[in-house]
Each structure stands twice: as C-alpha cells, then as structure tokens.
Amino acid sequence: MSQNQSDTDGHCGLVVNMASMAAFEGQVGQAAYSASKGGIMGMTLPIAQDLVPLGIRAVTIAPG
C-alpha cells in the first residue's frame, strides 16, 4: 500500500480489521474467541501509529 499513489489528502491505503463485542464483553465458553478479538482491538492503535508516516490508515470495526 505504501507504494500506491496518494490521494489529495495524502492517504495511500486503509487497513480494516474486524472485531466483535466479544472483545469488550466476554462470552461463556468463548475465552479464546474473546481473547483474539481483544488482541485485534489492542493492536489497532499501535499499527495505526506505525503506518501513519506511510499514509496508511488502520481501523477496527466491532459490530454489535
């Protein structure tokens, strides 16, 4: 993505991750699933900060 031509705002790409409400409210019998979704939420800000100099945005959507 960093090799893409940037748009008028200087953006070259967008990373969209999917989490779920399990990241915030664990579910009975779903410890591993909740932990993985919590990990996705936890990595979003550091990834966004690492990629911003390259013009790439990163977000996570948690439907529900």
Secondary structure, DSSP 4 states (H G I P E B T S, - for coil): -TTSPP-TTS--EEEEEE--GGGTS--TT-HHHHHHHHHHHHHHHHHHHHHGGGTEEEEEE---
